[in-house]
Amino acid sequence: MAHDAATVKTIRQRWKSGEHVGVAKPTMRGYVRSVVLGRELHRVPQDDIYAHIPNWQGGNKIWQGRWYPKSDWVALPNVLSVEGDQDFNQNGVGNCVIEIDNVAMIEQSGVAGVYHLIERGYYSPFRGTDPRGGLPPIAAQNEWYDVLSDKSTQIIIVAGYGDAAIPIFEGLVNDIDMTSRPDRITLTCRDGGQVVTDQRVFLNAKVRYVKDPITFADRRDADETERKGYGAEAKNRVPWHPPRFVLDDKDSTSWVSGDYNVRSPNELPWLQIALPHGRYESFRFKPRFPDLTGYVAIKAKDKNAPGKHGARKHFYNTKYKDGEWIDEGLGTVPGTNIPYVKKIDDIKGKGTQYGLPDYGYDLGDDSKIRIYFDNLDRGRAYRSPGRAFHAGAVEFKGIRRRLTAEARKNKWILVDDLADVVRTVFQWSGINEWDVETTGVRLREKSTWNRGNFLIDIINAASDQVGYAFHMRPRENFDEGTLTSPEEEMSMGIAVWRQTNAMRSGGGVRDAVEMVHEEQTLQGINAKITDEPLAYNIRVRGRAIKRKKGGRVLGGDDTLRWMYVYRPPWSRGEWRGHESNDYRNANIKKYVVHHDNSLKTLAQCKVAALFIAFREAMESAQVQFEAPCMPTMYLDQHCGLFDTGTGLSTRVYIASRQYSYRSGENGHFKMALAGSLLDTQDIVIVRDELTQLLKDNGYDPGISRGQLRRWGRPFWRNN
Amino acid sequence: MRNVFIDPAGSRPDYPWAINHSDEEEFGKKRNIEQGATTANNGFVKQQSDDSPLIIRVNGSILTQAQFEEMKAWWKLCESQTIYFRDFAGDEYEVIISEFLPTRHKTIRNPRDFANAPYWFWRYKMSMEVIRIRAGTWEGVTP
C-alpha cells in the first residue's frame, strides 16, 4: 500500500504554497466504528508463517489476533480541535486528543417547516442509560449510545488541505472526558501500537498453546545435526572414481562422471545418495570441479518418516506419495521429466551447505537426493586421448536434523531472522499490517519472556540487537466516500520496524524527503549543539574470555573480557583542518564503559560501541521547529531544513512530531518537529564508520550501498 | 411591519413583537484567516479556518411586562429547539437566541404598562445565531 500519489501531490503543493485558504484551507475529519479483537487459529499462506513451534499440530495455522469491525464507519461530528504527538521515547506509539462539541442539532419537521432540536449531551456514551435507584433517564438512547466509550471504538483522523486529505492518526479511544457548559467531549486516543505496549506475554495475548514463559530461539540452535547418506549411485563414472567416494569423508577421493564431448549434454550426468529417515533441510556438497550447475531432485519415501505421516514438507501439511519425485513447481530437469526442487547456478568450489526449499522435508528411509549436473568442466579425457567434459564430486551428504530434547519439551518458538520474532509478536497482538525489514541477523541467543513482560519488551530487545526502531503509522488511504466495514478490513494501522533512517543517506532513505523552507517555518527554530552526551571514548566489554583469546582487563576490573575501545571523531583531533592535538573536547577524559555479557565476539563489541557513539552524536545536535502541518511527515523520516537565521541547511531526522488543528477563530493546522541534525560532521562520520563495520560483518542488508563518505582518520583500534 | 418569532414546532403561537428593535449591529460573515509569521521574515503563512457564524445582534426597548415575558419565553424555548425570526423587511431565518440581555431603566412614569411596570422599562441586547437562512438578502450563504 502507498498513499494515493495524486492526493499527496495536491497536499504537498498546497502545503508548500503557504496559502492555505479557499479550496486549500486546512481540513480535519474524524470517523469512528466499533471493533473487537478476536484471537484464534487462522490458516494462512506458508509465506505468512514466521515462527515454528516443535510438535505444533496446527499445520498452516497460526495464532493470530484479528480485528473485526462491528459497525460501519460514521463521521465524528463537531470536531473542534485535534492535537496529536508521537515520539520514539514513547515506544513510537502515537497519541491524539480530539475535542468535540457535545451538542447535536437534530432536524425535525414542524407545522411551520423544518427546524432543529438542540440536544445537549447527544454524543455522550451514557446518554440513554436506564438508571437505577429511581432516577429518571436523561433521554432516550440514540445512535451514539455507548459508541465513544472505550477501546472498542476505533478512530481514524483524516487531515489535509481542502479536498485532499489522508489519514494522520488511527487508533482506539482510551479516555473520554466530558464537561457541561460548554458541553464538550474530549477523546484521548492512542494508536494501534497499544496492542503491544498494553498486552503482556500471558495466556491468549501470546500463542495460547505455549505456556509462559515463552522462549524464542534460532531454529538452527534448536537442532542437533549429523551428515548422513549411503548407497551412492551415479549415471556413469570414469575408472577409479566411483560414486561411493563421495561418502568416504576423504578429500583425496572423488566421483567423476563419464567423458562428455559437450559442456551441456542432452542427458545430464547425475549423482545420487540414499538418505536414512529424518528431517532434511540442507545437504553438503563439495565439487571436484568448479562452476558446475546443479539441479537437485528428491525422491521421497514413506518408511519411518518423522511424524509417522509419511514423507511430507516439514512444518506444512504437504504430503508426498511414496516414491514420488517432489515437485515444487520449478520445472523439470532438462532432458528428463523429473522435477527439481532447487537449481544451483554456480556450485561453489569449496564444500558448501545448500539449503532445500522452505524448511526442508521429513523423509523416510531410502529416500533419494540426486543432483543433475550441467555446465560441465573441461579437462583431460579418461577413456580416450584428448579433452572431455566432466562433472565430479568429493563429498555429498544430507544433513539430518533433529530437535534437541530441550527445544521440544519447552516448545521453543523457532525463527530464522530477528525480524521474524517481531512479525510473530505482531501477529499475536492484532497488528495485521506492517512494514518490517528483514535483518539478515539471526537471534544471538535464545530469549525468554514471562508474564511480567509486555509484548513491546520483545520488540525492543530485538531493536536493541540490530539498531532498528518501532513506530506506528496510520493506514495510508481511507475511503471517505464508502464508509462500510468489510469483514476482511482489519487494519489497526501500520507497524513499522526497520533500520532507522538516521542510519541511511542519499538514495537509501525510504519515504519522501520533504523540504521545510524558512518561508514555511512558523516559529522559533531551536537548534542546539551540545557536548553533554559526548564521551571521550567508549569502551564496550563483553563476555569473559581467556587472555590468549583476546581477553582484556580494565582498570580495577580484573575480569578478562572481550573489549573494544572506540574513539569517536570528536575526540580525535585533526578536524576541519586543525592540528591533530586540537581535541574538540579539550582532551577531557569523559569515559563511557558499557558492559554486556551477551556480546560474544569482538565484532559485536565494536558494533555496540559504534551504536553508542552514533546515539551520542544524534543527541548532541538537535533541532525543533514549527511549521504548517504536512500530514505525510512521520517519525523516522528525513526532512530538509533551510533557515538563514540559524545558518541551517541540513537534513533532520524526525524523532518526535506533534500536530495541532483548531477550527473557527484562531484556527490553525500546525506541526512541531524535533530531531537530530543529520549532516553534522560527527553524525556523518560515525554513521559511515558504523555502516562500514556492519557491512564488513555481513550484517544489515538494508544499508544504503551508495558511495561511502569517509572523513577523518581510521576509526577504530582494538585496544 | 413587525418582527415576528415563529415556533416551527407549533407549541407557541407566532409572536409579532410589540415594538421592533431600534437599532442593530453589524450583520454578516467573518472569514477567519490566521496569519503566521515565518522565520524568513518575508511574509505570512495564511491558514483559513471555518467562517464565523452569522449572528443577528439587535438592540431595543421593551415597554411592557407582557413583551418582556414573551421575549423570555422565546429565549427559553431556544434552549431546546430553533425558532424562526422574520424581520421587518421580510427576511426570515432559523435561529437560536444565544443572548438576551435586558436592563431595567427607571422612568417617571411608564404609560404603556402602568400596572406592571409603572416606573421602569427595559433596554435589551439580543443575539440570534442563524442556523439556516429561509428567505432574504443572505439567502445562498452558509450561515
Interface residues (C-beta under 8 A of the other chain):
Chain A: G18 E19 H20 V21 G22 K25 P26 M105 Q108 G110 V111 A112 G113 V114 Y115 H116 L117 I118 H517 E518 E519 Q520 T521 L522 Q523 G524 I525 P628 D643 T644 G645 R662 S663 G664 E665 N666 G667 H668 F669 K670
Chain B: I6 D7 P8 A9 G10 N32 I33 E34 G36 A37 T38 T39 A40 N42 G43 F44 V45 K46 Q47 Q48 S49 D50 S52 C78 E79 S80 Q81 T82 I83 Y84 E94 I96 I131 R132 R134
